[in-house]
């Protein structure tokens, strides 16, 4: 694997300064491959599978730095469908989270497929914010004397 000077500098900066550990690891792996290390050595040093190292090299060849920095598309599917979130966003404009959940359940004719907190997170992604109720301690009218 050959890198030009600009690519090497970019990967070195990414290996040191990128905010995500996985991206730093990928950049380090590609730098190791570019200096001539075997994929087996790279996977042992970085603690990843040899398949991962081959995937990094393949992604680099296809899309460069953008392909290397891309996130993963795996994980659990969303508990709330886009339609359900849209209904919740319409209701959220005027009500509190428990009322929103109740109205969404009524409009869909089924219980929420998740916790109420998950609905709250989906609404936050949609641009809504919720304030928590706080109980504040009132300061007494008389000041305490220092000892």
Secondary structure as UniProt FT lines:
FT   HELIX           5..17
FT   HELIX           21..34
FT   TURN            35..36
FT   HELIX           39..46
FT   HELIX           50..69
FT   HELIX           82..92
FT   TURN            93..94
FT   HELIX           97..108
FT   HELIX           116..125
FT   TURN            126..127
//
